[in-house]
Amino acid sequence: MKTADWLVKEDGVCRLCQSVREWDLLAEEYRLYRFLTEVEDIMRLAVAEGIDEESSLSGIRMIVRKLNLNCYTVKTRLPEPNPETGVSVVMLHDEVGFPMTIQTEMNLPGTTSTIHNHGTWGVVMVLQGKLKNTFWKRTPSAEFPGKIDRVGERIIESGDIISFTTEAIHSTEAVGEEPTITFNLYGETHGGKRFQFDFDQQTAKHF
């Protein structure tokens, strides 16, 4: 099955990115701790050399695919369904001072999210099922400083990766007949940049 890598920025356009062939990513003993170190190395280099998020996300998408291809831990530490909320999460790494979130998430069919950004960069890989992403962009006016417009949508399926810069805005819906399971990696959240949007009221509030 052919898979794809995508990038969404603040303009809400979902761009197809060049991806690495999976057989070039096969490795022995590629474990979670090595992945975390490599992500940290990419982010430290970005800070030291002023590399933008778009460029850094290219390398992070590659190693996210490498991890999920080779690491047994990710494949076995999956959430249990939660029929009450429709969403369940397993944290894969939780360490004081570690400035990233890494988790697997299960969404039951029909589960939707609010319209939001993450206040940081993010990379999401679908491990099972289908996830519809709807993309938005900010179009503020004097009357409605929180105004947003819908840009488009895309359904990403098992094996696909979608990445977001800090200002990218989206909402999601788990579609299809089976639960959607994703691997989610996020950088350090900047609270002042994280928002939840209400399209009907054309408002934005801190998340």
N, C-alpha and C positions, 0 to 999 in steps of 0.2 A: 504494500500500500504506500502510495506517495504521500509524504508529509511536507509541511510548509512552516516557515518561520515568518512572523509578522511583527511590525513595529507601528505603534500609535503615538503621535505627539500631540501637542496642544491644539493643533488645527483639526483633530478628529479624523484625519485620513489614515486608513489602515494600509500600510505599505508592505508589499512582499519583499522579503530580504533573502539574500543569498544564504544558503545553508550548507553545512558540511555533510558529506555522505556518511551514513552510519558506520559502514565498514572501516572508515578511517578513524572512528572513535572507539573501536573495540580495544579494551585494555584489561590486563590482569591486575587484580587487587586495587581497583580504583574505588576507594571508600569515601564515606561522608567527610571524614576529617580532611582528606586531601582536597576535596571539592571546596570546603569552607575556606581553606588556606588559599586556594587559587582565586576564589571570589574576592577575598581580602586583598590579595596582591593586585588584582585589576583595579579595585577602588582606590588603593593607596597610590598607584601609578597615576590614576586619573587626577587625584588631588595634587600630586607633586608636579605633574606636567600640564595641568590645565586641560585635560582631555574631556570632551563633552559626554553627556549621558548616552547619546545616540551611538557614539563610537564604542564606549565601554560595553553597552548592551550587546553588541555584536559578539564580543568574546564571552560574555556571560551566557548568552543563549547557547553557544557551542558547548560549554561545560555543563549546563543544565541537561542538555541532550546526552552528553557523555555519562553523567551520573545516572540518569534514568535507564540508560542502556546497560550499564555495567554493575550497578550497586544493588545487591540483594536487599539491603535494609529498606530502601524506598519502596520496593515492590511488596514487602511484607507488612510494613507499618501503615496500614490503611484504616481510615475511620469506619466505625459502625454506623449504619443508617439511624437517623434521628427523626422519627415520624412526627414529632411535635413541632420542631422548628424547620425541618427540611434540610438543615445544614449541620454537619459535624466536622470537627477538625482534630488532627493529630499533629502536635508539635514535634518536629524531627530533631531540633536542637534548641536548647534554651540555656543561655549562659549569661551571667551578669557581665555587662560591659561589651557584649558582642552586638554590634550595631545592625543586625539584620534579623529578619523573620524568615524561617524556613519551615514549611508545613505541607501536609497533604489535606485536602478538603473534599468532602462528599456533599453533593447537592442532589436531592431527590428530584425526579422529573417535575417540571412546573415551578420549581423554586426560583424566585427572582431576587435581585438586589436593588438597592436604591441607586440613583444616579450619583456618582461620586468620582473623585480622584483619590490617589493614595498618599499624596504629600511626599512622595519619594518615587524612585524608579521601581519597576516590578517586572518579573518574568513568570509566566504561567504556562505550564505544559499540561495538556489533557492526557490523562492516563487511560481513561475509559469514558465512553459516552460522547455527548455533544454539548457544547456551550455556546449559546448565541450571545455575542457581544454587540451592543448598540453604542455608537460613538457620538459624542457631543463636543461642541466647542463654545467657549464663552463669547458672547456678543453683547457686552454691557452697554447700557444707555443711561442717560441722566435719570430717567424715571425708574429703571430696573437695573441697578448695578450688578445684580446676580443673574442676569438673563443668559440663557443658553439656547443653542439651536441644535437640532439633530443633524448629523452629518451622514450617517450610514450605518450598516450593520454587517456582521460576518459570523457565520457559524464555524467554529473551530472544532475539529474532531480528534479522536485518539491519535497521538503522535505529533500533533501540531503544537507549536509554541507561539505565544503572543507576548509581546513586551511593551512596556509603557514608560514614557518619560514622566517626570514629576507632575507636570501640568496636564497630562492626558486625562480625559473624562470619559467614563463608560458606565454602562449598566449591563447586567448579565441575566440570562435565563437558561436553566438546564432544560434542554429539549430532548425529545426522543422518549423511548420506553424504559430505558435503564438508568440507574443513577450515574451522574457525572462525577468523576474523580479527577482532581487536578493536583499537580505539584506546584506550590506557590513559593516564590522567593521575592522578598521585598527588602529594600535598603532601609536606612534609618529614617523614620518618619519625621518630617518637619511640621509640627502641629499647626503653625501659622499658615501653612500652604495646603492643608488637608480640608476639603469641603464636601458637603452633601448638598445636592441641588434638587430643587422642586421645579419641574418644568411648568406645571400648571400655574403656580404662583410666581414663577420667575424670580426665585430667591435662592440664595446660597448661604449656608451657615457652616460654622466650623464643626467638623466631625469629631 
